[in-house]
């Protein structure tokens, strides 16, 4: 779908708001509670039924975002939302189909320190600020009838 630069579809505005606030909250959590976040990821990787349930929920969320918002034009916020949708879908597929050892290896050995949580937290905060600003800057969206 093509969207004129400077315009924002209602679903883009909604997803900017939702993802922006989510990124702000998760970024604050990771930045302020990095050790706890790291322990939670470690425990998560060791609980295969939980990984399966999370995979289904992430897959569902990713599919919803991609099906509702597969827009590759219209500004940076629009494209970021689309990329996040596809990344969420890909993460759901990986969590569902990857061998448990591969998921555990990725989280526990590649992302191997709580220090990474601070970097991830900072990235999430910046992304959250940008998406929240983009989604809320023009006030409340009204529906056309």
C-alpha positions in Angstrom: 0.0 0.0 0.0 1.3 3.4 -0.9 0.7 6.4 1.4 1.5 10.0 0.6 4.4 11.4 2.6 3.2 13.4 5.7 -0.1 11.6 6.0 -0.9 8.9 8.6 -3.5 6.2 8.3 -5.7 5.6 11.4 -4.1 2.1 11.9 -0.6 3.7 11.7 -1.6 6.3 14.3 -3.0 3.5 16.6 0.1 1.3 16.2 2.4 4.2 16.8 0.7 5.0 20.0 0.5 1.4 21.2 4.0 0.4 20.2 5.4 3.7 21.4 3.9 3.4 24.9 4.9 -0.3 25.0 8.5 0.6 24.0 8.6 3.4 26.6 7.5 1.1 29.4 9.7 -1.8 28.4 12.7 0.5 27.9 12.2 2.0 31.4 11.9 -1.6 32.8 15.1 -2.8 31.1 17.0 0.4 32.0 16.0 0.4 35.6 15.7 -3.4 36.3 18.3 -4.9 34.0 19.3 -7.7 36.5 15.7 -8.7 37.0 15.0 -8.6 33.2 18.0 -10.8 32.6 16.9 -13.4 35.3 13.4 -13.4 33.7 14.9 -14.2 30.3 17.0 -17.0 31.7 14.0 -18.6 33.4 11.8 -18.0 30.3 14.3 -20.0 28.2 14.2 -22.9 30.5 10.4 -23.3 30.4 9.5 -24.8 27.1 5.7 -24.8 27.6 5.9 -21.1 28.4 8.1 -20.5 25.2 5.4 -22.3 23.2 2.6 -20.2 24.6 4.6 -17.0 24.1 5.4 -18.1 20.6 1.7 -18.4 19.8 0.9 -15.0 21.2 3.8 -13.3 19.5 2.9 -15.0 16.2 -0.7 -13.8 16.6 0.4 -10.2 17.3 2.8 -10.2 14.4 0.2 -11.5 12.0 -2.3 -8.9 13.2 0.2 -6.1 12.7 1.3 -7.3 9.2 -2.2 -7.9 8.0 -3.5 -4.6 9.3 -0.4 -2.5 8.4 1.8 -3.7 5.6 2.6 -0.1 4.5 6.0 0.7 3.1 5.6 4.4 2.3 4.3 7.5 4.1 7.2 8.5 6.4 9.6 7.0 8.9 7.0 6.2 11.6 4.9 4.3 9.1 7.8 2.2 7.9 9.1 1.6 11.5 5.6 0.3 12.4 5.7 -2.0 9.4 9.2 -3.3 10.2 8.2 -3.9 13.8 5.2 -5.9 12.6 7.3 -8.1 10.4 10.0 -8.5 13.1 7.3 -9.6 15.6 5.9 -12.1 13.1 9.4 -13.4 12.4 10.1 -13.7 16.2 6.9 -15.7 16.6 7.8 -18.1 13.8 11.3 -18.5 15.2 10.1 -19.2 18.8 7.6 -21.7 17.4 9.8 -23.6 15.0 13.4 -23.2 16.3 14.8 -26.0 18.4 14.7 -25.1 22.1 18.5 -25.3 22.3 18.8 -22.6 19.6 16.4 -20.3 21.4 18.2 -20.9 24.7 21.6 -20.4 23.0 20.5 -17.1 21.4 19.2 -15.6 24.6 21.8 -17.1 27.1 25.0 -17.0 25.0 24.6 -14.4 22.3 22.8 -11.9 24.5 24.9 -13.0 27.5 24.9 -10.2 30.0 22.6 -7.9 31.8 24.6 -5.0 30.3 22.9 -5.7 27.0 19.6 -4.9 28.8 20.8 -1.3 29.3 21.5 -0.9 25.6 18.2 -2.6 24.6 16.4 -0.4 27.2 18.0 2.8 25.7 17.0 1.7 22.1 13.5 0.9 23.3 13.2 4.3 25.0 14.3 6.3 22.0 12.0 4.3 19.7 9.1 4.7 22.2 9.6 8.4 22.4 9.7 8.7 18.6 6.6 6.5 18.0 4.7 8.1 20.8 5.4 11.5 19.5 4.4 10.5 16.0 1.2 8.9 17.2 0.0 11.5 19.6 1.3 14.7 18.0 -1.8 15.5 16.1 -4.2 14.8 19.0 -7.0 12.3 19.0 -7.8 10.8 15.6 -11.5 11.0 14.6 -13.2 8.4 12.5 -14.8 9.3 9.3 -18.4 8.2 8.7 
